[in-house]
Structures are given as structure tokens and as C-alpha cells.
């Protein structure tokens, strides 16, 4: 099958394994603090530090991570 042929799903097959890997790199797993998310915040958790983003949901740009105590202050209890 060449790169122009369609797979049964209807989507074109990647031309190379490198291209397929590049597609997968845009998919990432995020960890979210549910209590902070319920307060309308981003709530993404930076796993190495345990810090949480308290910016509004779907904010533009990078996250602004704060310590657990500050995240507790915005969390819904």
C-alpha cells in the first residue's frame, strides 16, 4: 500500500513510520486536579513537582504552576 491509498478507516496511511510517530507526539496525557478543575481552572498538574496550574480553563499560552497550598485555596471543597 502506498501513501496515497486509503485504509479501511478512510484516512490516508502515513508515508513513513517517522510521520506516524510525529502524529502521535501531539497526543499527550495530562493529569488534572479535579477539585481545582471544578472551580473553572486549568488544573493541569506538573507531575515532577506536584504543582498545579490555577489559570482559567483553556487559557492561552503556557501554564502557571503554583504550589499545592495555593491550589487548595482555589479548589472547590
VEXMIZA-824100 format. One line per field, with one value per residue (C-alpha): chain; x, y, z; residue in three letters. Coordinates in steps of 0.1 Angstrom, whole numbers, plus 2048, in hexadecimal, padded with zeros to 3 digits. Last residue first. Layout:
! VEXMIZA-824100
kette A / ... $
px X / ... $
py Y / ... $
pz Z / ... $
rest ALA / ... $
! end
This chain:
! VEXMIZA-824100
kette A / A / A / A / A / A / A / A / A / A / A / A / A / A / A / A / A / A / A / A / A / A / A / A / A / A / A / A / A / A / A / A / A / A / A / A / A / A / A / A / A / A / A / A / A / A / A / A / A / A / A / A / A / A / A / A / A / A / A / A / A / A / A / A / A / A / A / A / A / A / A / A / A / A / A / A / A $
px 770 / 775 / 79A / 7A7 / 7B9 / 7C4 / 7D7 / 7EB / 7F3 / 7FD / 817 / 810 / 814 / 80E / 805 / 812 / 7FF / 7DA / 7C3 / 7AB / 79F / 7A9 / 7CC / 7D1 / 7EC / 7F6 / 818 / 820 / 845 / 84D / 828 / 820 / 7FA / 7E1 / 7C5 / 7BA / 7A2 / 77C / 779 / 770 / 792 / 7A3 / 790 / 797 / 7BD / 7C7 / 7E1 / 7E8 / 7F0 / 7FE / 7F3 / 808 / 824 / 80D / 80D / 833 / 835 / 820 / 837 / 855 / 845 / 843 / 82A / 80E / 7EE / 7D3 / 7B3 / 794 / 792 / 798 / 7BA / 7BD / 7D8 / 7ED / 809 / 80F / 800 $
py 8DB / 8EC / 8F4 / 918 / 918 / 8F4 / 8FE / 917 / 8FB / 8E3 / 8FA / 90F / 907 / 922 / 90F / 91A / 92E / 935 / 92A / 90D / 90C / 92A / 92B / 916 / 8FF / 8E4 / 8DB / 8B7 / 8BD / 8A1 / 89C / 8C0 / 8BF / 8CE / 8DF / 8F7 / 909 / 90A / 902 / 8DE / 8DB / 8E3 / 8C7 / 8AF / 8B4 / 8AC / 895 / 899 / 87D / 888 / 886 / 89C / 883 / 869 / 87C / 87E / 859 / 853 / 86A / 857 / 836 / 842 / 84D / 84D / 83B / 851 / 852 / 83F / 827 / 80A / 819 / 82F / 82E / 84D / 842 / 822 / 800 $
pz 9E6 / 9C5 / 9C0 / 9BE / 9E0 / 9DC / 9BD / 9D3 / 9EC / 9D1 / 9C2 / 9A3 / 97E / 963 / 944 / 922 / 908 / 905 / 921 / 919 / 93E / 952 / 962 / 981 / 973 / 98D / 99D / 9A5 / 99C / 984 / 97B / 96F / 975 / 95D / 971 / 955 / 96D / 96D / 992 / 989 / 979 / 99B / 9AC / 98E / 98F / 96B / 95D / 938 / 920 / 8FE / 8DA / 8C4 / 8C4 / 8B4 / 892 / 893 / 898 / 879 / 865 / 871 / 868 / 844 / 82B / 845 / 839 / 82C / 840 / 834 / 851 / 839 / 830 / 812 / 7F8 / 7F2 / 80A / 7F7 / 800 $
rest UNK / UNK / UNK / UNK / UNK / UNK / UNK / UNK / UNK / UNK / UNK / UNK / UNK / UNK / UNK / UNK / UNK / UNK / UNK / UNK / UNK / UNK / UNK / UNK / UNK / UNK / UNK / UNK / UNK / UNK / UNK / UNK / UNK / UNK / UNK / UNK / UNK / UNK / UNK / UNK / UNK / UNK / UNK / UNK / UNK / UNK / UNK / UNK / UNK / UNK / UNK / UNK / UNK / UNK / UNK / UNK / UNK / UNK / UNK / UNK / UNK / UNK / UNK / UNK / UNK / UNK / UNK / UNK / UNK / UNK / UNK / UNK / UNK / UNK / UNK / UNK / UNK $
! end
